Amino acid sequence: MEGWLGWQVEEQIPAMLKTDLFDSYQLYRLLDQEEDEGPTFVIQYFTSNLERYERFLIEFAPAMQQEGWDKWGDGYIAFRTLMERIR
């Protein structure tokens, strides 16, 4: 596994889980997209409560985001979406 995806699997995802603020994750590749746009991946992290997520945002997110910019620059797009499980 090379490039950005390899970095995610080998470094970033383990670092996220090492914070002990997330319980698990799922990694997906979008199948329904234009081929010329390149692959799109979704990493979904699960946590037991909103306070843990907010703690992540304050204590860990800025440094982890900077690490991504330092390594990849504008070679990728990342954003966060917060979801609540209903059922």
PDB file of N, CA, C and O in Angstrom:
ATOM      1  N   MET A   1       0.846  -1.167   0.000  1.00  0.00           N
ATOM      2  CA  MET A   1       0.000   0.000   0.000  1.00  0.00           C
ATOM      3  C   MET A   1       0.899   1.239   0.000  1.00  0.00           C
ATOM      4  O   MET A   1       1.770   1.380   0.858  1.00  0.00           O
ATOM      5  N   GLU A   2       0.687   2.114  -0.946  1.00  0.00           N
ATOM      6  CA  GLU A   2       1.557   3.270  -1.074  1.00  0.00           C
ATOM      7  C   GLU A   2       0.781   4.564  -0.945  1.00  0.00           C
ATOM      8  O   GLU A   2      -0.449   4.569  -0.898  1.00  0.00           O
ATOM      9  N   GLY A   3       1.512   5.652  -0.890  1.00  0.00           N
ATOM     10  CA  GLY A   3       0.921   6.961  -0.933  1.00  0.00           C
ATOM     11  C   GLY A   3       0.051   7.294   0.262  1.00  0.00           C
ATOM     12  O   GLY A   3       0.255   6.812   1.376  1.00  0.00           O
ATOM     13  N   TRP A   4      -0.934   8.143  -0.020  1.00  0.00           N
ATOM     14  CA  TRP A   4      -1.797   8.661   1.033  1.00  0.00           C
ATOM     15  C   TRP A   4      -2.531   7.549   1.785  1.00  0.00           C
ATOM     16  O   TRP A   4      -2.605   7.580   3.014  1.00  0.00           O
ATOM     17  N   LEU A   5      -3.070   6.575   1.062  1.00  0.00           N
ATOM     18  CA  LEU A   5      -3.815   5.501   1.724  1.00  0.00           C
ATOM     19  C   LEU A   5      -2.910   4.689   2.639  1.00  0.00           C
ATOM     20  O   LEU A   5      -3.308   4.340   3.750  1.00  0.00           O
ATOM     21  N   GLY A   6      -1.722   4.389   2.196  1.00  0.00           N
ATOM     22  CA  GLY A   6      -0.771   3.667   3.045  1.00  0.00           C
ATOM     23  C   GLY A   6      -0.438   4.441   4.294  1.00  0.00           C
ATOM     24  O   GLY A   6      -0.350   3.876   5.384  1.00  0.00           O
ATOM     25  N   TRP A   7      -0.252   5.753   4.133  1.00  0.00           N
ATOM     26  CA  TRP A   7       0.028   6.610   5.286  1.00  0.00           C
ATOM     27  C   TRP A   7      -1.136   6.581   6.265  1.00  0.00           C
ATOM     28  O   TRP A   7      -0.923   6.526   7.477  1.00  0.00           O
ATOM     29  N   GLN A   8      -2.354   6.616   5.761  1.00  0.00           N
ATOM     30  CA  GLN A   8      -3.522   6.554   6.632  1.00  0.00           C
ATOM     31  C   GLN A   8      -3.545   5.247   7.418  1.00  0.00           C
ATOM     32  O   GLN A   8      -3.692   5.248   8.640  1.00  0.00           O
ATOM     33  N   VAL A   9      -3.400   4.145   6.713  1.00  0.00           N
ATOM     34  CA  VAL A   9      -3.508   2.825   7.340  1.00  0.00           C
ATOM     35  C   VAL A   9      -2.359   2.555   8.310  1.00  0.00           C
ATOM     36  O   VAL A   9      -2.560   1.969   9.374  1.00  0.00           O
ATOM     37  N   GLU A  10      -1.162   2.984   7.939  1.00  0.00           N
ATOM     38  CA  GLU A  10       0.016   2.656   8.739  1.00  0.00           C
ATOM     39  C   GLU A  10       0.321   3.671   9.840  1.00  0.00           C
ATOM     40  O   GLU A  10       0.916   3.322  10.860  1.00  0.00           O
ATOM     41  N   GLU A  11      -0.090   4.943   9.631  1.00  0.00           N
ATOM     42  CA  GLU A  11       0.290   5.969  10.602  1.00  0.00           C
ATOM     43  C   GLU A  11      -0.895   6.724  11.210  1.00  0.00           C
ATOM     44  O   GLU A  11      -1.062   6.744  12.429  1.00  0.00           O
ATOM     45  N   GLN A  12      -1.703   7.333  10.371  1.00  0.00           N
ATOM     46  CA  GLN A  12      -2.747   8.222  10.884  1.00  0.00           C
ATOM     47  C   GLN A  12      -3.846   7.492  11.656  1.00  0.00           C
ATOM     48  O   GLN A  12      -4.204   7.912  12.756  1.00  0.00           O
ATOM     49  N   ILE A  13      -4.372   6.432  11.110  1.00  0.00           N
ATOM     50  CA  ILE A  13      -5.437   5.702  11.815  1.00  0.00           C
ATOM     51  C   ILE A  13      -4.934   5.160  13.149  1.00  0.00           C
ATOM     52  O   ILE A  13      -5.615   5.323  14.161  1.00  0.00           O
ATOM     53  N   PRO A  14      -3.754   4.514  13.185  1.00  0.00           N
ATOM     54  CA  PRO A  14      -3.258   4.080  14.499  1.00  0.00           C
ATOM     55  C   PRO A  14      -3.055   5.240  15.476  1.00  0.00           C
ATOM     56  O   PRO A  14      -3.296   5.090  16.674  1.00  0.00           O
ATOM     57  N   ALA A  15      -2.608   6.403  14.967  1.00  0.00           N
ATOM     58  CA  ALA A  15      -2.427   7.563  15.840  1.00  0.00           C
ATOM     59  C   ALA A  15      -3.766   8.050  16.391  1.00  0.00           C
ATOM     60  O   ALA A  15      -3.859   8.437  17.556  1.00  0.00           O
ATOM     61  N   MET A  16      -4.793   8.029  15.558  1.00  0.00           N
ATOM     62  CA  MET A  16      -6.133   8.424  16.020  1.00  0.00           C
ATOM     63  C   MET A  16      -6.605   7.490  17.130  1.00  0.00           C
ATOM     64  O   MET A  16      -7.106   7.947  18.158  1.00  0.00           O
ATOM     65  N   LEU A  17      -6.449   6.207  16.929  1.00  0.00           N
ATOM     66  CA  LEU A  17      -6.901   5.241  17.925  1.00  0.00           C
ATOM     67  C   LEU A  17      -6.061   5.312  19.192  1.00  0.00           C
ATOM     68  O   LEU A  17      -6.560   5.043  20.285  1.00  0.00           O
ATOM     69  N   LYS A  18      -4.796   5.669  19.055  1.00  0.00           N
ATOM     70  CA  LYS A  18      -3.899   5.772  20.211  1.00  0.00           C
ATOM     71  C   LYS A  18      -4.304   6.911  21.153  1.00  0.00           C
ATOM     72  O   LYS A  18      -3.912   6.910  22.320  1.00  0.00           O
ATOM     73  N   THR A  19      -5.077   7.872  20.665  1.00  0.00           N
ATOM     74  CA  THR A  19      -5.551   8.953  21.542  1.00  0.00           C
ATOM     75  C   THR A  19      -6.502   8.425  22.610  1.00  0.00           C
ATOM     76  O   THR A  19      -6.745   9.097  23.612  1.00  0.00           O
ATOM     77  N   ASP A  20      -7.036   7.232  22.405  1.00  0.00           N
ATOM     78  CA  ASP A  20      -8.029   6.604  23.295  1.00  0.00           C
ATOM     79  C   ASP A  20      -9.338   7.384  23.350  1.00  0.00           C
ATOM     80  O   ASP A  20     -10.113   7.238  24.295  1.00  0.00           O
ATOM     81  N   LEU A  21      -9.583   8.215  22.333  1.00  0.00           N
ATOM     82  CA  LEU A  21     -10.831   8.969  22.269  1.00  0.00           C
ATOM     83  C   LEU A  21     -11.791   8.390  21.239  1.00  0.00           C
ATOM     84  O   LEU A  21     -12.939   8.822  21.142  1.00  0.00           O
ATOM     85  N   PHE A  22     -11.325   7.423  20.479  1.00  0.00           N
ATOM     86  CA  PHE A  22     -12.164   6.744  19.497  1.00  0.00           C
ATOM     87  C   PHE A  22     -12.110   5.248  19.775  1.00  0.00           C
ATOM     88  O   PHE A  22     -11.067   4.704  20.136  1.00  0.00           O
ATOM     89  N   ASP A  23     -13.241   4.601  19.601  1.00  0.00           N
ATOM     90  CA  ASP A  23     -13.345   3.182  19.914  1.00  0.00           C
ATOM     91  C   ASP A  23     -13.030   2.282  18.730  1.00  0.00           C
ATOM     92  O   ASP A  23     -12.502   1.183  18.898  1.00  0.00           O
ATOM     93  N   SER A  24     -13.357   2.754  17.533  1.00  0.00           N
ATOM     94  CA  SER A  24     -13.131   1.944  16.335  1.00  0.00           C
ATOM     95  C   SER A  24     -13.245   2.848  15.112  1.00  0.00           C
ATOM     96  O   SER A  24     -13.511   4.044  15.227  1.00  0.00           O
ATOM     97  N   TYR A  25     -13.041   2.258  13.953  1.00  0.00           N
ATOM     98  CA  TYR A  25     -13.150   3.004  12.703  1.00  0.00           C
ATOM     99  C   TYR A  25     -13.571   2.061  11.588  1.00  0.00           C
ATOM    100  O   TYR A  25     -13.510   0.839  11.728  1.00  0.00           O
ATOM    101  N   GLN A  26     -13.997   2.648  10.487  1.00  0.00           N
ATOM    102  CA  GLN A  26     -14.273   1.926   9.241  1.00  0.00           C
ATOM    103  C   GLN A  26     -13.624   2.723   8.117  1.00  0.00           C
ATOM    104  O   GLN A  26     -13.647   3.954   8.128  1.00  0.00           O
ATOM    105  N   LEU A  27     -13.054   2.030   7.162  1.00  0.00           N
ATOM    106  CA  LEU A  27     -12.416   2.665   6.016  1.00  0.00           C
ATOM    107  C   LEU A  27     -13.157   2.232   4.763  1.00  0.00           C
ATOM    108  O   LEU A  27     -13.351   1.040   4.527  1.00  0.00           O
ATOM    109  N   TYR A  28     -13.571   3.210   3.955  1.00  0.00           N
ATOM    110  CA  TYR A  28     -14.351   2.944   2.756  1.00  0.00           C
ATOM    111  C   TYR A  28     -13.696   3.606   1.548  1.00  0.00           C
ATOM    112  O   TYR A  28     -12.971   4.592   1.680  1.00  0.00           O
ATOM    113  N   ARG A  29     -13.963   3.050   0.376  1.00  0.00           N
ATOM    114  CA  ARG A  29     -13.623   3.691  -0.893  1.00  0.00           C
ATOM    115  C   ARG A  29     -14.930   3.914  -1.640  1.00  0.00           C
ATOM    116  O   ARG A  29     -15.716   2.983  -1.814  1.00  0.00           O
ATOM    117  N   LEU A  30     -15.164   5.143  -2.082  1.00  0.00           N
ATOM    118  CA  LEU A  30     -16.370   5.441  -2.852  1.00  0.00           C
ATOM    119  C   LEU A  30     -16.262   4.804  -4.226  1.00  0.00           C
ATOM    120  O   LEU A  30     -15.227   4.903  -4.885  1.00  0.00           O
ATOM    121  N   LEU A  31     -17.324   4.157  -4.653  1.00  0.00           N
ATOM    122  CA  LEU A  31     -17.325   3.471  -5.935  1.00  0.00           C
ATOM    123  C   LEU A  31     -17.995   4.285  -7.028  1.00  0.00           C
ATOM    124  O   LEU A  31     -17.648   4.141  -8.201  1.00  0.00           O
ATOM    125  N   ASP A  32     -18.935   5.128  -6.674  1.00  0.00           N
ATOM    126  CA  ASP A  32     -19.714   5.881  -7.647  1.00  0.00           C
ATOM    127  C   ASP A  32     -19.154   7.294  -7.771  1.00  0.00           C
ATOM    128  O   ASP A  32     -19.641   8.224  -7.129  1.00  0.00           O
ATOM    129  N   GLN A  33     -18.119   7.443  -8.609  1.00  0.00           N
ATOM    130  CA  GLN A  33     -17.506   8.751  -8.796  1.00  0.00           C
ATOM    131  C   GLN A  33     -16.829   8.801 -10.159  1.00  0.00           C
ATOM    132  O   GLN A  33     -16.608   7.769 -10.792  1.00  0.00           O
ATOM    133  N   GLU A  34     -16.505  10.002 -10.602  1.00  0.00           N
ATOM    134  CA  GLU A  34     -15.829  10.190 -11.876  1.00  0.00           C
ATOM    135  C   GLU A  34     -14.388   9.690 -11.767  1.00  0.00           C
ATOM    136  O   GLU A  34     -13.693  10.013 -10.804  1.00  0.00           O
ATOM    137  N   GLU A  35     -13.938   8.906 -12.746  1.00  0.00           N
ATOM    138  CA  GLU A  35     -12.595   8.336 -12.693  1.00  0.00           C
ATOM    139  C   GLU A  35     -11.497   9.384 -12.737  1.00  0.00           C
ATOM    140  O   GLU A  35     -10.439   9.190 -12.137  1.00  0.00           O
ATOM    141  N   ASP A  36     -11.726  10.493 -13.436  1.00  0.00           N
ATOM    142  CA  ASP A  36     -10.690  11.514 -13.553  1.00  0.00           C
ATOM    143  C   ASP A  36     -10.478  12.306 -12.263  1.00  0.00           C
ATOM    144  O   ASP A  36      -9.524  13.077 -12.166  1.00  0.00           O
ATOM    145  N   GLU A  37     -11.348  12.127 -11.282  1.00  0.00           N
ATOM    146  CA  GLU A  37     -11.209  12.816 -10.004  1.00  0.00           C
ATOM    147  C   GLU A  37     -10.259  12.097  -9.055  1.00  0.00           C
ATOM    148  O   GLU A  37      -9.887  12.650  -8.021  1.00  0.00           O
ATOM    149  N   GLY A  38      -9.870  10.899  -9.384  1.00  0.00           N
ATOM    150  CA  GLY A  38      -9.022  10.122  -8.487  1.00  0.00           C
ATOM    151  C   GLY A  38      -9.865   9.427  -7.439  1.00  0.00           C
ATOM    152  O   GLY A  38     -11.056   9.708  -7.313  1.00  0.00           O
ATOM    153  N   PRO A  39      -9.262   8.523  -6.686  1.00  0.00           N
ATOM    154  CA  PRO A  39     -10.025   7.773  -5.685  1.00  0.00           C
ATOM    155  C   PRO A  39     -10.452   8.652  -4.519  1.00  0.00           C
ATOM    156  O   PRO A  39      -9.760   9.599  -4.149  1.00  0.00           O
ATOM    157  N   THR A  40     -11.601   8.322  -3.951  1.00  0.00           N
ATOM    158  CA  THR A  40     -12.102   9.006  -2.766  1.00  0.00           C
ATOM    159  C   THR A  40     -12.281   7.977  -1.660  1.00  0.00           C
ATOM    160  O   THR A  40     -12.903   6.932  -1.853  1.00  0.00           O
ATOM    161  N   PHE A  41     -11.727   8.294  -0.506  1.00  0.00           N
ATOM    162  CA  PHE A  41     -11.817   7.411   0.647  1.00  0.00           C
ATOM    163  C   PHE A  41     -12.533   8.127   1.778  1.00  0.00           C
ATOM    164  O   PHE A  41     -12.466   9.349   1.907  1.00  0.00           O
ATOM    165  N   VAL A  42     -13.218   7.342   2.590  1.00  0.00           N
ATOM    166  CA  VAL A  42     -13.918   7.855   3.764  1.00  0.00           C
ATOM    167  C   VAL A  42     -13.443   7.039   4.959  1.00  0.00           C
ATOM    168  O   VAL A  42     -13.469   5.808   4.937  1.00  0.00           O
ATOM    169  N   ILE A  43     -13.012   7.738   5.994  1.00  0.00           N
ATOM    170  CA  ILE A  43     -12.650   7.065   7.243  1.00  0.00           C
ATOM    171  C   ILE A  43     -13.645   7.539   8.282  1.00  0.00           C
ATOM    172  O   ILE A  43     -13.750   8.732   8.570  1.00  0.00           O
ATOM    173  N   GLN A  44     -14.363   6.598   8.833  1.00  0.00           N
ATOM    174  CA  GLN A  44     -15.391   6.912   9.823  1.00  0.00           C
ATOM    175  C   GLN A  44     -14.909   6.412  11.181  1.00  0.00           C
ATOM    176  O   GLN A  44     -14.654   5.221  11.366  1.00  0.00           O
ATOM    177  N   TYR A  45     -14.788   7.342  12.123  1.00  0.00           N
ATOM    178  CA  TYR A  45     -14.361   7.000  13.482  1.00  0.00           C
ATOM    179  C   TYR A  45     -15.573   7.008  14.401  1.00  0.00           C
ATOM    180  O   TYR A  45     -16.495   7.806  14.233  1.00  0.00           O
ATOM    181  N   PHE A  46     -15.553   6.118  15.360  1.00  0.00           N
ATOM    182  CA  PHE A  46     -16.660   5.990  16.305  1.00  0.00           C
ATOM    183  C   PHE A  46     -16.166   6.291  17.718  1.00  0.00           C
ATOM    184  O   PHE A  46     -15.099   5.842  18.134  1.00  0.00           O
ATOM    185  N   THR A  47     -16.980   7.067  18.445  1.00  0.00           N
ATOM    186  CA  THR A  47     -16.678   7.386  19.828  1.00  0.00           C
ATOM    187  C   THR A  47     -17.969   7.275  20.642  1.00  0.00           C
ATOM    188  O   THR A  47     -19.068   7.350  20.093  1.00  0.00           O
ATOM    189  N   SER A  48     -17.824   7.101  21.922  1.00  0.00           N
ATOM    190  CA  SER A  48     -18.999   6.835  22.766  1.00  0.00           C
ATOM    191  C   SER A  48     -19.752   8.092  23.182  1.00  0.00           C
ATOM    192  O   SER A  48     -20.916   8.015  23.576  1.00  0.00           O
ATOM    193  N   ASN A  49     -19.092   9.257  23.098  1.00  0.00           N
ATOM    194  CA  ASN A  49     -19.815  10.478  23.477  1.00  0.00           C
ATOM    195  C   ASN A  49     -19.180  11.713  22.844  1.00  0.00           C
ATOM    196  O   ASN A  49     -18.027  11.688  22.411  1.00  0.00           O
ATOM    197  N   LEU A  50     -19.941  12.768  22.802  1.00  0.00           N
ATOM    198  CA  LEU A  50     -19.520  14.007  22.158  1.00  0.00           C
ATOM    199  C   LEU A  50     -18.333  14.653  22.883  1.00  0.00           C
ATOM    200  O   LEU A  50     -17.498  15.289  22.240  1.00  0.00           O
ATOM    201  N   GLU A  51     -18.246  14.504  24.182  1.00  0.00           N
ATOM    202  CA  GLU A  51     -17.152  15.092  24.943  1.00  0.00           C
ATOM    203  C   GLU A  51     -15.803  14.536  24.498  1.00  0.00           C
ATOM    204  O   GLU A  51     -14.819  15.272  24.439  1.00  0.00           O
ATOM    205  N   ARG A  52     -15.752  13.261  24.189  1.00  0.00           N
ATOM    206  CA  ARG A  52     -14.502  12.655  23.710  1.00  0.00           C
ATOM    207  C   ARG A  52     -14.100  13.262  22.368  1.00  0.00           C
ATOM    208  O   ARG A  52     -12.924  13.542  22.135  1.00  0.00           O
ATOM    209  N   TYR A  53     -15.068  13.462  21.498  1.00  0.00           N
ATOM    210  CA  TYR A  53     -14.787  14.074  20.201  1.00  0.00           C
ATOM    211  C   TYR A  53     -14.293  15.509  20.379  1.00  0.00           C
ATOM    212  O   TYR A  53     -13.329  15.920  19.734  1.00  0.00           O
ATOM    213  N   GLU A  54     -14.944  16.263  21.242  1.00  0.00           N
ATOM    214  CA  GLU A  54     -14.534  17.645  21.488  1.00  0.00           C
ATOM    215  C   GLU A  54     -13.131  17.709  22.085  1.00  0.00           C
ATOM    216  O   GLU A  54     -12.358  18.612  21.767  1.00  0.00           O
ATOM    217  N   ARG A  55     -12.810  16.770  22.931  1.00  0.00           N
ATOM    218  CA  ARG A  55     -11.452  16.702  23.494  1.00  0.00           C
ATOM    219  C   ARG A  55     -10.439  16.430  22.383  1.00  0.00           C
ATOM    220  O   ARG A  55      -9.359  17.019  22.362  1.00  0.00           O
ATOM    221  N   PHE A  56     -10.794  15.536  21.462  1.00  0.00           N
ATOM    222  CA  PHE A  56      -9.909  15.278  20.320  1.00  0.00           C
ATOM    223  C   PHE A  56      -9.662  16.559  19.539  1.00  0.00           C
ATOM    224  O   PHE A  56      -8.520  16.851  19.184  1.00  0.00           O
ATOM    225  N   LEU A  57     -10.708  17.329  19.265  1.00  0.00           N
ATOM    226  CA  LEU A  57     -10.577  18.566  18.494  1.00  0.00           C
ATOM    227  C   LEU A  57      -9.606  19.544  19.149  1.00  0.00           C
ATOM    228  O   LEU A  57      -8.846  20.224  18.460  1.00  0.00           O
ATOM    229  N   ILE A  58      -9.632  19.616  20.457  1.00  0.00           N
ATOM    230  CA  ILE A  58      -8.789  20.564  21.185  1.00  0.00           C
ATOM    231  C   ILE A  58      -7.359  20.053  21.347  1.00  0.00           C
ATOM    232  O   ILE A  58      -6.399  20.784  21.104  1.00  0.00           O
ATOM    233  N   GLU A  59      -7.227  18.792  21.760  1.00  0.00           N
ATOM    234  CA  GLU A  59      -5.917  18.280  22.153  1.00  0.00           C
ATOM    235  C   GLU A  59      -5.095  17.671  21.020  1.00  0.00           C
ATOM    236  O   GLU A  59      -3.866  17.697  21.078  1.00  0.00           O
ATOM    237  N   PHE A  60      -5.738  17.129  20.003  1.00  0.00           N
ATOM    238  CA  PHE A  60      -4.998  16.363  18.999  1.00  0.00           C
ATOM    239  C   PHE A  60      -5.176  16.823  17.555  1.00  0.00           C
ATOM    240  O   PHE A  60      -4.241  16.738  16.758  1.00  0.00           O
ATOM    241  N   ALA A  61      -6.357  17.303  17.216  1.00  0.00           N
ATOM    242  CA  ALA A  61      -6.666  17.595  15.813  1.00  0.00           C
ATOM    243  C   ALA A  61      -5.718  18.601  15.162  1.00  0.00           C
ATOM    244  O   ALA A  61      -5.274  18.356  14.041  1.00  0.00           O
ATOM    245  N   PRO A  62      -5.387  19.716  15.806  1.00  0.00           N
ATOM    246  CA  PRO A  62      -4.519  20.683  15.121  1.00  0.00           C
ATOM    247  C   PRO A  62      -3.165  20.081  14.702  1.00  0.00           C
ATOM    248  O   PRO A  62      -2.728  20.291  13.570  1.00  0.00           O
ATOM    249  N   ALA A  63      -2.515  19.356  15.576  1.00  0.00           N
ATOM    250  CA  ALA A  63      -1.212  18.767  15.243  1.00  0.00           C
ATOM    251  C   ALA A  63      -1.341  17.698  14.165  1.00  0.00           C
ATOM    252  O   ALA A  63      -0.495  17.608  13.276  1.00  0.00           O
ATOM    253  N   MET A  64      -2.386  16.893  14.239  1.00  0.00           N
ATOM    254  CA  MET A  64      -2.567  15.843  13.236  1.00  0.00           C
ATOM    255  C   MET A  64      -2.896  16.443  11.874  1.00  0.00           C
ATOM    256  O   MET A  64      -2.442  15.942  10.845  1.00  0.00           O
ATOM    257  N   GLN A  65      -3.676  17.506  11.866  1.00  0.00           N
ATOM    258  CA  GLN A  65      -4.000  18.175  10.614  1.00  0.00           C
ATOM    259  C   GLN A  65      -2.743  18.803  10.009  1.00  0.00           C
ATOM    260  O   GLN A  65      -2.529  18.730   8.799  1.00  0.00           O
ATOM    261  N   GLN A  66      -1.928  19.409  10.839  1.00  0.00           N
ATOM    262  CA  GLN A  66      -0.688  20.006  10.356  1.00  0.00           C
ATOM    263  C   GLN A  66       0.249  18.946   9.789  1.00  0.00           C
ATOM    264  O   GLN A  66       0.918  19.177   8.782  1.00  0.00           O
ATOM    265  N   GLU A  67       0.297  17.797  10.428  1.00  0.00           N
ATOM    266  CA  GLU A  67       1.127  16.698   9.928  1.00  0.00           C
ATOM    267  C   GLU A  67       0.709  16.302   8.517  1.00  0.00           C
ATOM    268  O   GLU A  67       1.556  16.048   7.662  1.00  0.00           O
ATOM    269  N   GLY A  68      -0.590  16.250   8.279  1.00  0.00           N
ATOM    270  CA  GLY A  68      -1.084  15.929   6.940  1.00  0.00           C
ATOM    271  C   GLY A  68      -0.683  16.974   5.926  1.00  0.00           C
ATOM    272  O   GLY A  68      -0.262  16.635   4.820  1.00  0.00           O
ATOM    273  N   TRP A  69      -0.806  18.250   6.286  1.00  0.00           N
ATOM    274  CA  TRP A  69      -0.413  19.335   5.370  1.00  0.00           C
ATOM    275  C   TRP A  69       1.081  19.308   5.106  1.00  0.00           C
ATOM    276  O   TRP A  69       1.524  19.525   3.978  1.00  0.00           O
ATOM    277  N   ASP A  70       1.861  19.041   6.153  1.00  0.00           N
ATOM    278  CA  ASP A  70       3.314  18.997   5.979  1.00  0.00           C
ATOM    279  C   ASP A  70       3.731  17.873   5.032  1.00  0.00           C
ATOM    280  O   ASP A  70       4.668  18.031   4.250  1.00  0.00           O
ATOM    281  N   LYS A  71       3.047  16.763   5.103  1.00  0.00           N
ATOM    282  CA  LYS A  71       3.415  15.599   4.289  1.00  0.00           C
ATOM    283  C   LYS A  71       2.823  15.658   2.886  1.00  0.00           C
ATOM    284  O   LYS A  71       3.496  15.276   1.928  1.00  0.00           O
ATOM    285  N   TRP A  72       1.588  16.122   2.736  1.00  0.00           N
ATOM    286  CA  TRP A  72       0.874  16.019   1.464  1.00  0.00           C
ATOM    287  C   TRP A  72       0.491  17.350   0.832  1.00  0.00           C
ATOM    288  O   TRP A  72       0.079  17.377  -0.328  1.00  0.00           O
ATOM    289  N   GLY A  73       0.615  18.451   1.561  1.00  0.00           N
ATOM    290  CA  GLY A  73       0.240  19.752   1.007  1.00  0.00           C
ATOM    291  C   GLY A  73      -1.199  19.752   0.533  1.00  0.00           C
ATOM    292  O   GLY A  73      -2.087  19.251   1.223  1.00  0.00           O
ATOM    293  N   ASP A  74      -1.430  20.313  -0.644  1.00  0.00           N
ATOM    294  CA  ASP A  74      -2.789  20.343  -1.179  1.00  0.00           C
ATOM    295  C   ASP A  74      -3.062  19.159  -2.108  1.00  0.00           C
ATOM    296  O   ASP A  74      -3.923  19.235  -2.984  1.00  0.00           O
ATOM    297  N   GLY A  75      -2.328  18.075  -1.910  1.00  0.00           N
ATOM    298  CA  GLY A  75      -2.518  16.869  -2.725  1.00  0.00           C
ATOM    299  C   GLY A  75      -3.720  16.034  -2.315  1.00  0.00           C
ATOM    300  O   GLY A  75      -3.968  14.977  -2.895  1.00  0.00           O
ATOM    301  N   TYR A  76      -4.458  16.493  -1.333  1.00  0.00           N
ATOM    302  CA  TYR A  76      -5.665  15.791  -0.906  1.00  0.00           C
ATOM    303  C   TYR A  76      -6.630  16.806  -0.299  1.00  0.00           C
ATOM    304  O   TYR A  76      -6.244  17.930   0.024  1.00  0.00           O
ATOM    305  N   ILE A  77      -7.860  16.405  -0.152  1.00  0.00           N
ATOM    306  CA  ILE A  77      -8.877  17.229   0.489  1.00  0.00           C
ATOM    307  C   ILE A  77      -9.405  16.449   1.682  1.00  0.00           C
ATOM    308  O   ILE A  77      -9.736  15.269   1.564  1.00  0.00           O
ATOM    309  N   ALA A  78      -9.483  17.100   2.814  1.00  0.00           N
ATOM    310  CA  ALA A  78     -10.004  16.442   4.013  1.00  0.00           C
ATOM    311  C   ALA A  78     -11.021  17.354   4.673  1.00  0.00           C
ATOM    312  O   ALA A  78     -10.865  18.575   4.677  1.00  0.00           O
ATOM    313  N   PHE A  79     -12.052  16.759   5.227  1.00  0.00           N
ATOM    314  CA  PHE A  79     -13.026  17.519   6.001  1.00  0.00           C
ATOM    315  C   PHE A  79     -13.673  16.595   7.005  1.00  0.00           C
ATOM    316  O   PHE A  79     -13.657  15.372   6.860  1.00  0.00           O
ATOM    317  N   ARG A  80     -14.246  17.212   8.035  1.00  0.00           N
ATOM    318  CA  ARG A  80     -14.934  16.448   9.078  1.00  0.00           C
ATOM    319  C   ARG A  80     -16.426  16.655   8.973  1.00  0.00           C
ATOM    320  O   ARG A  80     -16.899  17.744   8.649  1.00  0.00           O
ATOM    321  N   THR A  81     -17.150  15.610   9.246  1.00  0.00           N
ATOM    322  CA  THR A  81     -18.607  15.656   9.352  1.00  0.00           C
ATOM    323  C   THR A  81     -18.978  14.912  10.625  1.00  0.00           C
ATOM    324  O   THR A  81     -18.550  13.775  10.828  1.00  0.00           O
ATOM    325  N   LEU A  82     -19.747  15.526  11.458  1.00  0.00           N
ATOM    326  CA  LEU A  82     -20.171  14.905  12.708  1.00  0.00           C
ATOM    327  C   LEU A  82     -21.569  14.333  12.512  1.00  0.00           C
ATOM    328  O   LEU A  82     -22.481  15.032  12.070  1.00  0.00           O
ATOM    329  N   MET A  83     -21.726  13.071  12.841  1.00  0.00           N
ATOM    330  CA  MET A  83     -23.018  12.401  12.685  1.00  0.00           C
ATOM    331  C   MET A  83     -23.434  11.780  14.008  1.00  0.00           C
ATOM    332  O   MET A  83     -22.598  11.411  14.832  1.00  0.00           O
ATOM    333  N   GLU A  84     -24.730  11.673  14.190  1.00  0.00           N
ATOM    334  CA  GLU A  84     -25.297  11.017  15.365  1.00  0.00           C
ATOM    335  C   GLU A  84     -26.055   9.776  14.903  1.00  0.00           C
ATOM    336  O   GLU A  84     -26.860   9.835  13.973  1.00  0.00           O
ATOM    337  N   ARG A  85     -25.787   8.668  15.558  1.00  0.00           N
ATOM    338  CA  ARG A  85     -26.502   7.436  15.231  1.00  0.00           C
ATOM    339  C   ARG A  85     -27.918   7.526  15.793  1.00  0.00           C
ATOM    340  O   ARG A  85     -28.105   7.844  16.967  1.00  0.00           O
ATOM    341  N   ILE A  86     -28.902   7.248  14.963  1.00  0.00           N
ATOM    342  CA  ILE A  86     -30.300   7.309  15.365  1.00  0.00           C
ATOM    343  C   ILE A  86     -30.819   5.921  15.756  1.00  0.00           C
ATOM    344  O   ILE A  86     -31.508   5.781  16.766  1.00  0.00           O
ATOM    345  N   ARG A  87     -30.500   4.924  14.983  1.00  0.00           N
ATOM    346  CA  ARG A  87     -30.957   3.551  15.262  1.00  0.00           C
ATOM    347  C   ARG A  87     -29.816   2.594  15.122  1.00  0.00           C
ATOM    348  O   ARG A  87     -29.992   1.391  15.315  1.00  0.00           O
TER     349      ARG A  87
END
